[in-house]
Amino acid sequence: MTLMLASVADIAEAETAIVEGADIIDLKDSSQEPLGGLPIATIRSLVAAIARRRVVSAVAGDLAMVPGRLREAAESLAATGVDYIRIGFFPGENAGACIDALQPLASRVRLIAVFLADLACDLSLLPRFASAQFAGVMLDMAAKGETRLIDHRDIAALKNFVDACRQTKLMAGLAGSLEPPDIARLLPLDPDFLGFRGALCAAGDATARLDADHVKLVRDLIPRARLATEGHEDVKVDLRLLAGRGYSGESQGKTETDRVFVHDLVLPVLIGAYDFERGKLQRARFSVDVDIRRNTHHAEDMRDVFSYDVVVDTIHLILSRGHVDLVETLAERIADALLAYPRVCRVIARVEKLDVIEGQVGVEITRERAAESGKLHQLFSGSSDLAVTKTNG
């Protein structure tokens, strides 16, 4: 389950974030990027006003890597009653000493180390954070608004970060000028939380006020842990969103589909069954057609669409796993991964090797979801049944 973190500056914004369903209320001065901290008195009053209705985190501030200074700031924040403290870790030689200085606080408050993806990130520190009983690590951005997290770390690198956190039993968070279209791309990586500010504000301006409609859009794109039907009446379910993702109880009538496609995507690939092909990159061309269950209304925003970015990211993630002997294996993996999305009915995957002969060789396969699997009972993407009808193209 991925949680939604919303950064707020005052009680009015906190109330908007709570009403629209944010899981974590993050207290931060977004006018002082990248890690602007609010005054201690303001944080104390916000913690009291939120009154345990949500988990609360706070940023320690844009502080130099001085162990004593970090410890002092964290001690002050811990005394306000926040649940999490986010602390920036910048490139330098004092990181180990700073971790040691903060370790005694870990028994009283959960510490989140923040790396800035557009600066150097020393992932070798993850075991040190785990040993010091930090709760987690997150990636953010120093230069907000100019570029996004995904501009500095491709989808495979972000997957490696999340996996590395998992291996050290640390929570993994992703933030950094994230926009609504990024959400569908990042959810398959299974981060513990995604952090937002600009996307929650009018015109994407992180210094503007939180806008309820923008908060709702982001909230709706991140599946919740439980629905109102499970006894949580305060959780609002957007039926339009569920229909858009293909969660439907309807089983009568013909299923109408739309097609999302990625054609002629050429990438370097470690592929080949011959010994001389191992360890050698070859060009491969990918063309993928995805038939998706059609919405009953016109698409209006990201809640209504299955993005072609998901197809591209799926290919990149599969390639990041290493050498593959056969183009057939690549095509099967692509089809299987995309059919895991409940709205996907059919996948045509074509993989061609371009460096074998003066021409192209490869395979095209068609994979379909079994007819009975149209009756979807799962509530989150990635949990769908994978019954398929296999047809060679």
C-alpha positions in Angstrom: 0.0 0.0 0.0 1.3 3.4 -1.0 0.3 6.4 1.2 -0.2 10.0 0.1 1.9 12.7 1.9 0.6 16.3 1.5 2.9 19.2 2.6 1.0 22.0 4.3 1.9 25.3 5.9 -1.1 26.1 8.2 -4.2 24.7 9.7 -6.5 25.7 6.8 -4.3 23.7 4.4 -4.1 20.8 6.8 -7.9 20.7 7.0 -8.2 20.6 3.2 -5.7 17.8 3.0 -7.5 15.8 5.8 -11.0 16.3 4.2 -9.7 15.2 0.8 -8.0 12.1 2.2 -4.3 12.6 2.5 -2.7 9.9 4.7 0.2 11.9 6.1 0.1 15.6 6.8 3.6 17.1 6.3 4.4 20.4 8.0 6.7 22.4 5.8 7.4 26.0 4.6 7.3 25.5 0.8 8.5 29.1 0.2 11.9 28.0 1.6 12.9 25.1 -0.7 14.1 22.4 -0.6 13.5 21.6 3.0 12.1 24.7 4.6 11.0 24.2 8.2 8.1 26.0 10.0 8.6 27.7 13.4 8.4 25.3 16.3 5.4 27.2 17.8 3.5 26.8 14.5 4.3 23.1 14.4 3.1 22.6 18.0 -0.2 24.4 17.3 -0.7 22.4 14.1 -0.1 19.1 15.8 -2.7 20.1 18.4 -5.2 21.1 15.8 -4.8 17.9 13.8 -5.4 16.0 17.0 -4.3 12.6 15.9 -6.7 12.5 12.9 -3.8 11.9 10.7 -0.1 10.9 11.0 2.0 14.1 11.1 5.5 14.7 9.8 7.6 17.8 9.9 10.7 19.0 8.1 13.7 19.8 10.3 14.8 22.6 8.0 17.5 23.3 5.4 20.3 22.6 7.8 24.0 22.1 7.3 25.4 18.6 8.1 26.6 19.5 11.6 25.8 16.7 14.0 25.0 18.8 17.0 22.9 21.2 15.1 20.8 18.4 13.5 20.4 16.8 16.9 19.2 20.0 18.5 16.7 20.7 15.7 15.4 17.1 15.8 15.0 17.3 19.6 12.9 20.4 19.3 10.7 18.9 16.7 10.2 15.6 18.7 8.9 17.7 21.6 6.0 19.0 19.5 4.5 15.6 19.2 5.0 14.9 15.5 5.1 11.3 14.4 7.9 11.7 11.8 10.8 14.0 11.3 12.2 14.5 7.8 15.9 15.4 7.9 18.0 16.3 4.8 21.2 14.5 4.2 23.5 16.3 1.8 26.8 15.2 0.1 29.7 15.4 2.6 31.9 13.6 5.0 29.7 14.2 8.1 26.9 11.9 7.2 28.0 9.1 9.5 28.5 11.4 12.5 25.1 12.9 11.9 23.4 9.5 11.8 25.1 8.6 15.1 24.0 11.9 16.7 20.4 11.3 15.7 20.2 7.7 16.7 19.1 8.3 20.3 15.9 10.0 19.0 14.8 7.0 17.1 13.2 5.4 20.1 10.9 8.5 20.6 10.1 9.6 17.0 10.3 8.1 13.6 13.2 9.6 11.5 13.1 9.9 7.7 16.4 10.7 5.9 15.9 12.8 2.8 18.2 12.6 -0.2 18.0 15.1 -3.0 18.0 13.3 -6.3 19.4 16.3 -8.2 22.4 16.2 -6.0 24.6 13.2 -5.0 22.8 10.4 -3.2 24.9 8.0 -1.2 22.8 4.9 -1.1 25.6 3.1 0.7 24.3 4.8 3.8 21.1 2.8 3.9 22.5 0.1 6.2 23.7 2.9 8.5 20.3 4.4 8.7 18.8 1.0 9.4 21.3 0.3 12.2 20.5 3.6 13.7 16.8 2.6 13.7 15.7 5.3 11.2 12.2 4.6 10.0 12.9 5.3 6.3 14.5 7.2 3.5 13.0 9.3 0.8 14.1 10.9 -2.5 13.2 14.6 -3.1 14.4 17.4 -5.2 16.5 20.5 -4.4 15.4 22.5 -7.5 11.6 22.3 -7.3 9.5 23.2 -10.3 12.3 23.2 -12.9 12.6 19.5 -13.2 10.9 16.5 -11.7 12.2 13.5 -9.8 11.7 11.3 -12.8 14.0 13.6 -14.9 16.9 12.7 -12.6 16.2 9.1 -11.8 14.7 6.9 -14.4 12.1 4.3 -13.5 14.7 1.5 -13.1 16.8 3.6 -10.8 13.8 4.4 -8.7 12.9 0.8 -8.5 16.4 0.0 -7.3 16.1 2.6 -4.6 12.8 1.2 -3.3 14.1 -2.3 -3.4 17.3 -1.3 -1.6 15.1 0.3 1.2 13.1 -2.9 1.4 16.2 -5.0 1.8 17.3 -2.9 4.7 13.8 -2.8 6.2 13.4 1.0 5.7 10.3 2.8 4.4 10.8 4.2 0.9 9.3 7.6 -0.1 9.4 9.4 -3.4 8.7 13.1 -3.9 10.0 16.0 -6.0 7.7 18.1 -8.2 5.6 15.0 -8.8 2.6 15.5 -11.1 -0.6 13.4 -11.5 0.7 11.6 -14.6 3.7 10.4 -12.6 1.5 8.5 -10.1 0.5 5.6 -12.3 4.2 5.2 -13.3 5.4 5.2 -9.7 2.8 3.0 -8.0 4.1 -0.2 -9.6 7.4 0.4 -7.7 5.4 0.0 -4.5 6.9 2.9 -2.5 5.6 3.4 1.0 4.5 6.9 0.3 4.5 9.6 -2.4 4.9 13.2 -1.4 3.2 16.2 -3.0 3.0 20.0 -2.8 3.0 21.7 -6.1 0.5 19.2 -7.6 -1.9 20.0 -4.8 -1.9 23.8 -5.7 -3.4 25.8 -8.4 -1.3 26.0 -11.6 1.2 23.6 -9.9 2.7 26.5 -7.9 4.1 25.1 -4.6 4.0 28.6 -3.1 0.2 29.0 -3.8 -2.5 27.7 -1.5 -3.7 24.1 -1.5 -6.7 23.6 -3.8 -9.3 21.0 -2.8 -9.9 19.8 -6.4 -6.2 19.3 -7.0 -5.8 17.4 -3.7 -8.8 15.2 -4.6 -7.3 14.4 -8.0 -4.0 13.2 -6.5 -5.8 11.3 -3.8 -8.1 9.6 -6.3 -5.1 8.4 -8.3 -3.6 6.5 -5.3 -5.6 3.5 -4.3 -6.7 3.5 -0.6 -6.1 0.7 1.8 -9.8 0.3 2.7 -13.1 1.4 1.2 -16.2 2.8 2.9 -17.9 -0.5 2.5 -15.5 -2.0 5.0 -16.8 0.2 7.8 -14.8 3.4 7.1 -17.5 5.8 6.3 -15.1 8.8 6.2 -13.4 7.3 3.2 -14.9 8.7 0.0 -15.0 6.3 -3.0 -14.9 7.9 -6.5 -17.0 5.5 -8.5 -15.9 7.3 -11.7 -12.3 6.5 -10.8 -13.0 2.8 -10.2 -14.9 2.6 -13.5 -12.0 4.3 -15.2 -9.6 1.7 -13.9 -11.8 -1.1 -14.9 -13.3 -2.2 -11.5 -16.8 -3.0 -12.6 -19.4 -5.4 -11.4 -21.1 -5.4 -14.8 -20.9 -8.7 -16.7 -23.6 -8.2 -19.3 -23.2 -7.1 -22.9 -20.2 -6.7 -25.1 -17.0 -5.1 -23.7 -16.0 -2.0 -25.8 -12.3 -1.3 -25.8 -9.9 1.6 -26.7 -6.3 1.0 -27.7 -3.2 2.6 -26.1 0.0 1.9 -28.1 3.7 2.5 -28.1 5.3 1.9 -31.5 8.9 1.7 -32.7 10.5 2.2 -29.4 14.2 1.3 -29.9 16.3 0.5 -26.9 19.6 -1.2 -26.1 19.0 -4.6 -24.8 21.1 -7.5 -23.3 19.6 -10.3 -25.3 20.5 -13.5 -27.2 21.0 -17.2 -26.7 24.4 -17.4 -28.3 27.6 -17.1 -26.2 28.9 -14.2 -28.3 25.7 -12.2 -27.5 26.2 -12.3 -23.8 27.3 -9.1 -22.2 26.7 -7.3 -25.4 24.0 -4.6 -26.0 21.9 -5.0 -29.1 19.2 -2.7 -30.4 15.7 -4.0 -30.1 12.5 -2.4 -31.3 9.3 -2.7 -29.3 5.8 -2.1 -30.5 3.0 -2.7 -28.0 -0.8 -2.4 -28.4 -2.9 -2.5 -25.3 -6.7 -2.8 -25.5 -8.3 -1.3 -22.5 -11.9 -1.5 -21.2 -13.6 1.6 -22.5 -15.0 4.2 -20.0 -18.7 5.1 -20.1 -17.8 8.8 -20.3 -15.4 11.0 -22.1 -11.8 11.2 -20.6 -11.4 14.4 -18.6 -8.2 13.9 -16.6 -5.7 11.3 -15.4 -8.3 9.5 -13.5 -9.9 8.4 -16.7 -6.9 7.1 -18.7 -4.4 4.2 -19.0 -1.2 6.1 -19.8 1.2 5.0 -22.5 3.9 5.9 -20.0 3.0 2.8 -18.1 3.7 0.7 -21.2 7.1 2.4 -21.6 8.0 2.0 -18.0 7.0 -1.6 -18.0 9.5 -2.3 -20.8 12.3 -0.4 -19.0 11.7 -2.3 -15.8 11.8 -5.6 -17.5 15.0 -4.7 -19.3 16.6 -3.6 -16.0 16.5 -7.1 -14.7 19.4 -8.2 -16.9 20.1 -10.5 -19.8 17.3 -12.3 -21.6 17.9 -15.2 -24.0 14.8 -14.9 -26.2 12.7 -12.2 -27.8 9.8 -14.5 -27.0 10.6 -14.2 -23.3 10.6 -10.5 -23.5 7.3 -10.3 -25.3 5.7 -12.7 -22.7 7.0 -10.7 -19.8 5.6 -7.5 -21.3 2.2 -9.0 -21.9 2.0 -10.6 -18.5 3.0 -7.3 -16.7 0.4 -5.3 -18.6 -2.4 -7.8 -18.1 -1.9 -7.4 -14.4 -3.8 -4.1 -14.7 -7.5 -4.8 -14.3 -8.6 -2.5 -17.2 -6.4 -4.2 -19.7 -8.2 -6.8 -21.9 -5.7 -7.6 -24.6 -2.0 -7.0 -25.4 -0.2 -7.4 -28.7 3.6 -7.2 -28.1 6.1 -7.2 -30.9 9.9 -7.4 -30.2 12.4 -7.1 -33.1 16.2 -7.5 -33.0 17.8 -5.0 -35.3 21.4 -6.0 -35.3 21.2 -9.6 -36.4 20.7 -9.3 -40.2 20.2 -6.6 -42.8 16.6 -6.4 -41.8 14.5 -7.3 -38.7 13.8 -10.6 -36.9 11.6 -11.1 -33.9 8.2 -12.2 -32.6 4.8 -10.8 -32.2 2.4 -12.3 -29.6 -1.2 -11.7 -28.6 -2.4 -12.3 -25.1 -6.0 -11.8 -23.9 -7.6 -11.8 -20.5 -9.9 -14.8 -20.2 -13.6 -13.8 -20.8 -14.7 -14.7 -17.3 -12.0 -12.4 -15.8 -14.1 -9.4 -16.9 -15.9 -9.9 -13.6 -13.4 -8.0 -11.5 -13.5 -8.3 -7.8 -10.0 -7.0 -6.9 -9.8 -3.3 -5.9 -6.3 -2.4 -6.7 -4.1 -2.7 -9.9 -1.5 -5.3 -9.6 -3.9 -7.7 -7.8 -5.9 -8.8 -10.8 -6.3 -12.4 -11.9 -3.9 -13.2 -14.6 -5.9 -15.8 -16.5 -5.2 -15.2 -20.2 -6.0 -16.7 -23.5 -2.7 -17.2 -25.5 -2.6 -16.6 -29.2 0.6 -16.5 -31.2 0.7 -13.7 -33.7 
